[in-house]
Amino acid sequence: MNAEQTLIPLDKLNRLLPSLKTEYASAQPFPHIAMENFLDLEIAEAVLKEFPGESDIRWKNYYDQNQKKQANENEAFMGPLTRKLLRALNSTEFLKFLEEMTGIENLVADPGFRGGGLHNIYRGGKLGIHADFNKHESLNLDRRLNLLIYLNKNWKEEYGGHIELWNDNMSQCVKRHLPLFNRAVVFTTTDTSYHGHPDPLNCPPDMSRKSLALYYYTDGRPEDEVGHNHSTLFKDRPNEPKENSFKIKIGKYLRKFKSLK
């Protein structure tokens, strides 16, 4: 095992595989799992220390009625340990672990972290309930799996930011996970694996909802999952309040003005 792979406690994870597989397969509303203390504590602490602030790098800002977040998939804007960890999470050994746990064979990592990498969301930010894009166009591969690692110390229930998992007809949120420090959430992605954190964050202004995001692919997918290629599909919750379009436009302007300062 090389130095990058030792950043992940694979021995511990592999010992837990029998129980992890059972929990993953039986989870509702779709296969998923939340794993506590995913990384060794010193690794998680060091990656958090490297995590850039709101104005430290050239974040890509997403600001519309469905989402208010920052994202960065560019390794040049990541710290050295973060880069090594992401590569380890794309390694053959870790892919084997994911295949065993999820039952999805022949997983392929994305070295470019399209749509993934670092995610950062401040007070008032959100990510509407959605199904993810289902095709990596440049690699011509099908998206099958998401891995999210949360880096939020001292995060309280009242701050919100739970990842919500909804059923396939969008009638009910079946499961919620708070984005606690060093918690990893893995879930199978299909056209109906609806998820997000749709309510605005209520954390203090000097805090943010930080996460690492990695997506995994296969060459093809089961016949019953094949559909039209699509980008992110946002869905309304029952009785979803519509955000005022004027507020959205003003928010975009203020965010752009702030980035130019």
Secondary structure as GFF3:
##gff-version 3
##sequence-region A 1 261
A	DSSP	three_ten_helix	5	7	.	.	.	ID=ss1
A	DSSP	alpha_helix	10	15	.	.	.	ID=ss2
A	DSSP	alpha_helix	17	26	.	.	.	ID=ss3
A	DSSP	beta_strand	32	35	.	.	.	ID=ss4
A	DSSP	alpha_helix	41	50	.	.	.	ID=ss5
A	DSSP	beta_strand	60	63	.	.	.	ID=ss6
A	DSSP	beta_strand	67	72	.	.	.	ID=ss7
A	DSSP	three_ten_helix	75	77	.	.	.	ID=ss8
A	DSSP	alpha_helix	80	89	.	.	.	ID=ss9
A	DSSP	alpha_helix	92	102	.	.	.	ID=ss10
A	DSSP	beta_strand	108	109	.	.	.	ID=ss11
A	DSSP	beta_strand	117	122	.	.	.	ID=ss12
A	DSSP	beta_strand	126	131	.	.	.	ID=ss13
A	DSSP	beta_strand	135	136	.	.	.	ID=ss14
A	DSSP	beta_strand	141	150	.	.	.	ID=ss15
A	DSSP	three_ten_helix	157	159	.	.	.	ID=ss16
A	DSSP	beta_strand	163	166	.	.	.	ID=ss17
A	DSSP	beta_strand	173	177	.	.	.	ID=ss18
A	DSSP	beta_strand	184	188	.	.	.	ID=ss19
A	DSSP	beta_strand	195	197	.	.	.	ID=ss20
A	DSSP	beta_strand	208	218	.	.	.	ID=ss21
A	DSSP	three_ten_helix	223	225	.	.	.	ID=ss22
A	DSSP	beta_strand	233	234	.	.	.	ID=ss23
A	DSSP	alpha_helix	245	260	.	.	.	ID=ss24
###
